[in-house]
Amino acid sequence: MVSSVLSQVRFRSGPARRIAPTRKQIYAVITAADKANNRSFALGIMLQYELILRAVDVRGQWLKSYANEGGIIRGGTRWQDGLTWDMVRDDLTGFEKVVSKTARSAPEPRFFDLVNLPEIQERLAETPADKRVGPVILSMKRGGIPFTRQGWSQAWARYRKLAGIPEEIWMMDTRAGGVTEAKEMGADPWALRDAAQHANVDTTNRYARGDASGKVVKLRQKRTSGEQ
C-alpha cells in the first residue's frame, strides 16, 4: 500500500544553486589556511578547485567498517575514497585515481595532470619522499589522520571567515567555480565534461554558473596572477 502511494508521489527538487566562487575568493581561503599553518587543508582545496574534484576524492570519507577489513579504522568506521600517495607519480607530475562517484560504472582510474600546476607540485614536494605513505591530506586536529566530512566543512567555514569571504560561498561550490572559470575562458564542452568527471555535457552545463583534464587545466592557468 505504502509503496503504491509513494510510486505516485512526485517530489519537487529545490532550485539549483547559482553561486560560483571566483579564483580570487578560493585563493583567499587557501591563503587564510596557510597563515594558520594548515597546509594540508590548503592543498586539498587547491586540488578540488584546479582539478574540479569532489571533496570526497581529495579528503576521502569515513564509512562503516566490517570485520577483518584492513586500512585506517577509527571508531567503527573505515577511511576510503581519498587521495593516497601510492596514486601520485614519484616525479609529482600527476596522479591516477578512480573517481568515487562513478567507481561502479567506470572502475578504471583517471589520470590527473599536474604539469601545469607547479604550486600543487611544490606543495606535494613538501612531504619528503620517504614519508609519502597513506593519505595525502591529513587533519591537524585529528592527530594526523584524514578529515571527516564535517571537519572539512568546518575548516572551510573557519578560513572563509578569516578571509572575509561571504558565507554564501560553500565549500561544495569550488567545483562550480572551476567549471565556470573554464567555460568562460572557452574550454571545449566535451573536454570540460571529462575534466569535471561528468557523464554528459548537460550535467557540466548545470555546474557552469553565470588527456581532457590536462587541457582544461592548461587553459585555466593562462590567467595571470593579476587576474586572480
N, C-alpha and C positions, 0 to 999 in steps of 0.2 A: 504493500500500500504506500509506504513512505517513499520507496524508490520510484514508484509510478508517479507520485506527485512531484518529486524532485526532478524527474526527467522532463516535466513540462515547465519547470521554472527557468527563467532566463535572468541572469544577474547582469546588471549594467556595470561595466568596468569604469573606474574613475578616469578623469581626464588625464591625458599624457602630460608629463612634466615638460615645461618649456624653458628650463634652466640649463644653461651651458656655461660653465666657468671658463674664463679666459686663461691663456698661458700665464699672464701676469699674476692672476689670482692663485693658480695652482702653485706657482713657484714662490709666492709669498708664504703659503702654508709650509712648503718644503724648507724655506729659509728659517721660519719660526721653529720648526722641528730641529734643524741643525743647531740653532742657537741654544736649544735645550739639550743639546748633545744626544739627540735621539736620531742618530744617523741611519739606523736600520729602518725606522718608520719613513724617514725622508726618502730613502732609496726605494722603498715599497711603493710610495705614492708616485714617484718618478717613473717606475716601471709601469704602473697602472696607466698613467697619462700618456707617456710616449709610445707605448706598445698597445694601447687601447685594450688593456687586460681587465678582466673582472677581478675584484679584490680576492676572491677565493683562490684564484690561480697564482696569487702572489703570497698572501699570508697563510693560505690553507684554511682548514676548518676542523673542528673537533666533533666527531660523531661517536655514537655509542660503540663501545668495543665489545668483542665477544671472546670467549675462552680461546686460549692458545694463539691469539693474534700477536704479531710482533709489532715493532715500531715504537713510536712515542706514545705512551699510555699515561693518562692522568685522570684520577677521579672517575674511573669507569668509562672514559672516553679515549678515543684514538685520533691522533692528528693525521690528516691526509690532504691531498689535492694541492698543496702549496708548492712553491719553487724550492728545489733542493740542489745542492752543489753538484751532485752527480749528473744533473741535467745541463750544467753550464760547461762550455768548452774550456779547456785548460788555458787557452790564449784569450779568453773572455770576449771573443768576437760574436758570441751568440749562445743560445740555449735551445734545447728541444724539449717540448712539453706537450703532454696530452691535455687538451682543453677540457676542464672538468664538466662543463655543461653538456658537451657533445661526446663525452667519453664512450657512450654505448653505440651511438650511430657512427662516430668517427674515432675509432680507437688508436689510429696512428698519430704519433707525436708531430706537432707542427714546429717549424724552425722559426725562431725569433732573432732577427739580425740586430746586432749591437754595434756594427762597424760605424754607423753614422751617429752613434750616441756615446761619444767619448766620456762624457761626465758619468754615465752609468758604469762604463768600463772602469773608470778611475775609482769609483766608489766600491765596486766589487773587488778591485785590487787592494783595497784597504785591509781585506782579510788575507792573511798570509796563506800561501798555497797549502801548507801542512795543516791548516785549520779549516780548510774548505770541506767540511763534512756535515751532513744533515741539512736542516732548513737554512735557507739563505737569510730570511727575515725573522728576527727574534725580538721579543719584548724585553725591555729593561726591567719593567715592574714585575714580571713573572719569573724572575730568576733565570733568564736566558733561554726560555722555551718560547714556542710560537704564540702569537697573539690569538685571542679569542675574537669572534666576530664583534662582540660588544666592546672589547678592549680597543679594537681597531677604530671603531666609530667614535669612541670616547677620545682617543688620541687626536683624531681628525678635528673634533669639536674644540678641543683644548688649543691646538695650534692655529685653527681657523680664527678663534677669538684673539689670540696673541697677534695674529697677522692683520687684524682689523677687517676680515672678510665677512660679508653678510651671512647670517645664519641660514638663509635660504639656499646657500650653496652646500649641498650634501656631498659626502664622500662618494656616494654612488654616481654622482654627476661627472666624475672625472672622465669616464668613457665617452659620455656625450660631448664633453669639451674637446676631447681628442678627435672624435668623428667630425664634429662641426668645424674645427680648425682645418682639417684635411679637405673637407668638402668645399669650404670657402676658398681654398687655395687651388682648387681644380683637380683634385685627385680623381683618377678613373673610378667610376662607381663599383666595378667588379673587383678592382684591387682593394678598394676601401672595404667592400663586403668581406673579403678574405682576411684583411688585416684586423677587422673587428670580430672575426670568428662567427660570422652570421651565415645562415643557410641561404638567405636570399637578399636581394638589394632592397626590397621594401622594408625589411627589418632595419637595415642600416639607415635608411632614409628617416625612419622614425627616431633614430638616435641623433640625427643631424638637426640641431635646433638653431633656428634663425636663418720566383720568390716575390708576392704581393705585399706582405708586411714590410719588407725592406724598402720597397719603392715608396710606400706611403710615409715611412719614417724619414727617408731621404728628402722627400718633398717638404715635409713639415720643418725639417731642420734648416731649410733655406732662409728662414726668418732670422734676421739679425737680433742681437741682444736688445737693440733699441726698440724692436717691435714687440718685445715681450711685455 
